[in-house]
């Protein structure tokens, strides 16, 4: 049995390891931010491309009205890109920090969870970039033609910081939503949720998804519904997984 001194040494060893792993992540984040800033113009174009390639409305520029706005937008997108690009590094550090205290089956389960988290983030990023953003921009740009006449015209002139911030908020919202299937699978696998509970809560989840969509999306009904749909499909995925578990199929974890 460990005495107080041994426990203290063991605690300090864990603390030092945690500190070094935090240092590694911070250093990788700083390096990634510097590299991202070097390519910030390309990143701005990548974020703006769903708006620029809109086929029904010609948009070929974003403006800024404050002399410091462009610089801070470039810095903002560099930091944001760095955080997303270093998510695998963060999960790697967490995994190997927890590794010594886990059984073999726990190590395998945790590795599956991490892989699944990354896959869901990538899938949701692809969905928002290639599907959701073009649909949202097409909807809002319809107002360009609503009152367009010879004497009066409504024309979209997007501010670069407002546009980039809006896209970042949508990406964060979808990234958070992408982890709902992961959470449901973990809860089901540990028997904290079951098929009957999930089915009974369906109507409640419809309202919950709409509320979460309103909280995580821009302040309009259209974006709220667009975000609520994948939220609810994530819940249905949890039900689908619960069916497998109920019928004694092999689980993912």
C-alpha positions in Angstrom: 0.0 0.0 0.0 1.3 3.4 -0.9 2.2 5.8 1.9 1.6 9.5 1.8 5.1 10.3 0.4 4.6 7.8 -2.5 1.1 9.2 -3.3 2.5 12.7 -3.3 5.3 11.7 -5.7 2.8 9.9 -7.9 0.5 12.9 -8.0 3.4 15.2 -8.9 4.5 12.9 -11.7 0.9 13.0 -13.2 0.9 16.8 -12.7 4.3 17.2 -14.5 3.2 15.0 -17.4 -0.1 17.0 -17.7 1.9 20.2 -17.7 4.2 19.0 -20.4 1.4 17.8 -22.6 -0.3 21.2 -22.2 2.9 22.8 -23.3 3.2 20.6 -26.3 -0.3 21.5 -27.4 0.2 25.2 -26.8 3.5 25.2 -28.8 1.8 23.2 -31.7 -1.1 25.7 -31.6 1.3 28.7 -31.8 3.2 27.2 -34.7 0.0 26.3 -36.5 -1.3 29.9 -36.0 1.8 31.4 -37.5 1.6 29.1 -40.5 -2.1 29.8 -40.9 -1.4 33.6 -40.7 1.1 33.2 -43.6 -1.7 31.7 -45.6 -4.5 33.8 -44.2 -5.4 35.3 -47.6 -6.0 31.8 -49.0 -8.0 30.9 -45.8 -10.2 34.0 -46.3 -10.9 32.9 -49.9 -11.7 29.4 -48.7 -14.2 30.7 -46.2 -15.7 33.1 -48.8 -15.9 30.7 -51.7 -19.4 29.4 -50.9 -20.5 33.0 -51.2 -18.4 33.9 -54.3 -19.5 31.0 -56.4 -23.2 31.7 -55.9 -24.7 31.2 -59.3 -27.8 33.4 -59.0 -26.2 36.5 -57.4 -22.9 38.0 -58.3 -20.7 38.6 -55.3 -17.0 39.2 -55.9 -15.8 41.2 -52.9 -15.9 41.7 -49.1 -15.3 45.1 -47.7 -14.0 46.6 -44.4 -14.9 50.0 -42.9 -12.5 50.1 -40.0 -8.7 50.5 -40.7 -7.8 47.7 -38.3 -10.7 45.4 -39.3 -8.8 43.5 -42.0 -5.8 42.8 -39.8 -7.9 41.5 -36.9 -10.0 39.4 -39.3 -6.8 37.8 -40.7 -5.6 37.1 -37.1 -9.1 35.8 -36.1 -9.2 33.3 -39.0 -5.6 32.2 -38.3 -6.4 31.4 -34.6 -9.7 29.8 -35.6 -8.0 27.6 -38.2 -5.2 26.7 -35.8 -7.7 25.5 -33.1 -9.5 23.2 -35.6 -6.3 21.9 -37.2 -4.8 21.0 -33.8 -7.9 19.1 -32.6 -6.2 15.7 -33.5 -3.1 16.8 -31.5 -5.3 17.7 -28.5 -7.0 14.4 -28.6 -3.7 12.6 -29.0 -2.3 14.3 -25.9 -5.5 13.4 -23.9 -5.4 9.8 -25.1 -1.7 9.2 -24.2 -2.1 11.0 -20.8 -4.9 8.7 -19.9 -3.3 5.6 -21.4 -1.3 4.3 -18.4 -4.4 4.1 -16.2 -6.6 2.2 -18.6 -7.3 -1.5 -19.2 -6.7 -2.9 -22.7 -10.4 -2.9 -23.5 -10.7 0.7 -22.2 -7.8 1.8 -24.4 -9.5 0.2 -27.4 -12.8 1.9 -26.6 -11.2 5.3 -26.1 -9.3 5.0 -29.4 -12.6 4.2 -31.2 -14.3 7.2 -29.6 -11.5 9.5 -30.7 -11.6 8.2 -34.3 -15.4 8.5 -34.4 -15.2 12.1 -33.0 -12.8 13.1 -35.7 -14.8 11.4 -38.5 -18.0 13.1 -37.4 -16.3 16.5 -37.3 -14.9 16.0 -40.8 -18.3 14.8 -42.1 -20.1 17.8 -40.6 -17.5 20.2 -42.0 -18.1 18.8 -45.5 -21.9 19.1 -45.0 -21.8 22.7 -43.9 -19.2 23.8 -46.5 -20.7 22.1 -49.6 -24.4 22.0 -48.7 -25.5 24.2 -45.8 -23.6 27.4 -46.6 -24.6 27.6 -50.3 -28.2 27.1 -49.3 -28.1 29.8 -46.6 -26.4 32.3 -48.8 -28.8 31.7 -51.7 -31.7 32.3 -49.4 -30.4 35.5 -47.9 -29.2 36.9 -51.2 -32.7 36.7 -52.6 -33.3 40.1 -50.9 -30.9 41.7 -53.4 -33.7 41.5 -56.0 -36.6 42.1 -53.7 -36.8 45.9 -54.3 -34.3 46.3 -57.2 -35.6 49.1 -59.4 -34.2 51.9 -61.4 -34.7 54.4 -58.6 -33.9 52.2 -55.7 -31.8 49.1 -55.3 -30.8 46.8 -52.4 -27.3 45.5 -52.9 -25.3 43.2 -50.6 -21.9 44.6 -49.5 -20.5 42.1 -47.0 -18.1 43.2 -44.3 -15.2 40.8 -44.0 -15.2 40.5 -40.2 -19.0 40.0 -40.0 -18.9 37.3 -42.7 -16.0 35.4 -41.3 -17.4 35.5 -37.8 -20.8 34.2 -39.1 -19.1 31.3 -40.9 -17.0 30.5 -37.8 -20.1 30.5 -35.6 -21.8 28.1 -38.0 -18.8 25.8 -38.1 -18.6 25.7 -34.3 -22.3 25.0 -34.1 -22.1 22.1 -36.5 -18.9 20.8 -34.8 -20.7 20.7 -31.4 -23.7 19.0 -33.0 -21.5 16.4 -34.7 -20.6 15.1 -31.2 -24.2 14.2 -30.3 -24.0 10.7 -31.8 -20.7 10.1 -30.0 -22.3 11.1 -26.6 -25.4 9.0 -27.3 -23.3 5.9 -28.3 -21.2 6.3 -25.1 -24.4 6.6 -22.9 -26.1 3.7 -24.6 -23.0 1.5 -24.3 -22.8 2.2 -20.6 -26.5 1.4 -20.3 -27.3 5.0 -19.2 -29.8 5.2 -22.1 -31.8 2.5 -23.9 -34.0 2.1 -26.9 -37.3 2.6 -25.1 -36.2 5.9 -23.5 -34.9 7.3 -26.8 -38.1 6.4 -28.6 -40.4 7.9 -25.9 -38.4 11.2 -26.0 -38.7 11.7 -29.8 -41.3 14.4 -29.6 -39.4 16.2 -26.8 -36.2 16.0 -28.9 -37.9 17.8 -31.8 -38.5 20.8 -29.6 -35.1 20.5 -28.0 -33.4 20.5 -31.4 -35.3 23.6 -32.5 -34.2 25.4 -29.3 -30.6 24.3 -29.7 -30.8 25.4 -33.4 -32.0 28.8 -32.3 -29.2 29.1 -29.7 -26.3 28.0 -31.9 -27.3 29.6 -35.2 -27.7 33.2 -36.5 -30.9 34.9 -35.3 -33.3 33.8 -38.1 -35.7 30.9 -38.5 -34.2 29.5 -41.7 -30.7 29.0 -40.1 -32.4 27.6 -37.0 -34.2 24.9 -39.0 -31.1 24.1 -41.1 -29.2 23.4 -37.9 -32.0 21.6 -36.1 -32.3 19.0 -38.9 -28.8 17.4 -38.5 -29.3 17.7 -34.7 -32.4 15.5 -34.9 -30.8 13.1 -37.4 -28.0 12.7 -34.9 -30.6 11.7 -32.3 -32.1 9.2 -34.7 -28.6 7.7 -35.2 -28.6 7.1 -31.5 -31.9 5.2 -31.8 -30.5 3.2 -34.7 -27.4 2.3 -32.5 -29.7 1.4 -29.6 -31.6 -1.1 -31.9 -28.3 -2.8 -32.7 -27.6 -3.1 -29.0 -31.1 -4.2 -28.1 -30.8 -7.1 -30.7 -27.4 -8.1 -29.4 -25.5 -7.0 -32.5 -21.8 -6.0 -32.1 -21.5 -2.5 -30.9 -19.1 0.1 -32.3 -17.3 0.5 -29.0 
